[in-house]
Amino acid sequence: MDQASLKLLYVAIVTIVVTYAAVIDFRYWKIPNWLTVPLAGVGVILRLVLESDRWAAVTDMALGFAIGFGILFVLWLIAGGGAGDVKLMGAVGIWVGKSIGLVFICTAVVVVLIEGVRFIKRLVAPTPADRARGTLEQFKGSGKKRRLGLPYAVPLAIVCWIWLALLVRMATLNSTG
């Protein structure tokens, strides 16, 4: 398989698993180990089997894992969130390699957009609960670790679907002309 086809395969697999993780995370605010650990293991095995330059694959996986796990681990230590998010991003990093940095940037933009819309909506049309406690009070920290207003896997899944759609579109354009 050529590199473009491999990247499309990897992103497709990651998108399916991350979407499933997003559903679980949205319902339970937890991403289970039985999902993240096999995702990482299968990623290592599949990349080593399918890629012709195994040393480049190992380097790319290690860098992707370090970026994915490392950045979210630091954020987890500072701001809270879930350890499942950290493990999920490490596993995604194994699959997509150093491209994980772009995934982080895009996911952050999606989070900011979603949370910005929710914040403006609450300012414009506060719910009775917002009025009772003060709309802005919910956005102030209480000194404890706080969760985002939405599970991290949800914007990550959105970014994965956009990335997959772009890769499919590029593959279609390359095959037609």
Protein Blocks (a to p, Z undefined) as FASTA:
>chain_A
ZZklmmmmmmmmmmmmmmmmmmmmmmnopacfklmmmmmmmmmmmmmmmpmblmlmmmmm
mmmmmmmmmmmmmmmmmngpjfklmmmmmmmmmmnmmmlmmmmmmmmmmmmmmmmmmmmm
mmmmccfklmmnopklmmpcehiacddfbdfklmmmmmmmmmmmmmmmmmmmmmnZZ
